[in-house]
Amino acid sequence: MDPNIIPTPHPDPWVNILGPYVTEVVLALNANGIHVQQSWLDPRGPRDATILFSNPGEHSMSSNVLALVWDEETGWRRGHFVDGAQGRRTTLTQMAYLGGGLLPRADELAHRIIGERSETPRRHRSCDDDLRDGLDDALRMRTSAFASSW
């Protein structure tokens, strides 16, 4: 596995808390035959993360690059990558929400992608509300679990 596909640390600690979860997803995608090309943590308001990938068997950057985007309000969605980079919102076309809650298990997410599952978009929370709703605690628990698995 190419270590360059893991998101680099983000300078904002509140955004950076996403890193271990996104890394866990990248590893699960690779383990399930989905070729990850790049990933990064995006800006806040809401916090986002992007993973560029290709379908199994497509190992080159082409005009048909796919992306997964996670945000703290709606969870994961996939689509065709149009534009984006760390610090800039990712733009997708032909977008589909994957469902499974705000923080689905990484292996479950990989199976949702392989099975091309989609669900009606759902807003789980608002980044403008009181942010003591447990999401950051859940991300920290994943960080601890991820670190202990190494």
C-alpha positions, -999 to +999 in steps of 0.1 A: +000+000+000+012+035-009+016+055+024+009+087+004-028+078+003-032+084+040-044+119+048-016+142+061-022+159+095-044+190+092-031+221+110-064+227+127-067+201+156-105+201+154-103+190+118-074+167+124-094+146+148-109+131+116-076+117+105-076+083+121-112+075+110-104+085+074-072+064+075-093+035+088-116+039+058-087+042+033-072+009+047-106-009+045-112+003+009-078-010-001-084-043+017-116-047-003-099-041-037-109-005-041-078+014-053-074+046-033-054+073-050-054+101-025-071+114+006-072+146+026-090+165+053-110+195+042-120+228+058-144+233+087-180+245+088-187+216+083-156+195+086-150+173+056-127+146+043-122+134+007-109+101-006-102+097-043-105+062-057-111+041-088-131+010-092-113-023-089-092-029-120-088+009-127-055+019-113-047+051-131-058+087-126-083+092-154-112+115-163-134+090-144-119+095-109-144+087-082-145+103-047-159+097-013-167+127+007-176+127+044-189+157+063-200+160+099-236+168+090-246+141+065-219+114+066-205+097+034-214+103-002-198+092-034-197+106-069-175+116-098-147+139-087-148+174-104-125+195-082-111+198-047-080+198-025-071+202+011-084+235+022-109+237-007-144+220-008-147+190-030-171+191-059-188+159-072-212+151-099-236+121-100-236+121-062-252+094-041-254+093-003-242+060+012-262+059+045-251+038+074-251+067+099-226+094+105-197+071+113-203+037+097-176+011+103-149+012+076-155-023+063-193-016+061-186+015+041-164-005+017-192-030+012-217-002+006-194+012-022-189-023-038-226-030-037-233+006-050-258+012-022-273+045-018-299+060+006-319+092+009-297+120+023-301+126+060-288+155+080-277+140+113-266+172+130-256+208+122-221+221+126-237+254+137-254+239+168-239+231+202-212+206+193-213+186+225-235+159+209-210+131+211-195+131+176-160+143+187-161+117+216-169+090+191-141+101+168-117+101+198-128+066+207-121+055+171-087+072+173-079+052+205-091+019+189-072+026+157-040+034+176-042+003+197-047-019+166-012-009+153 
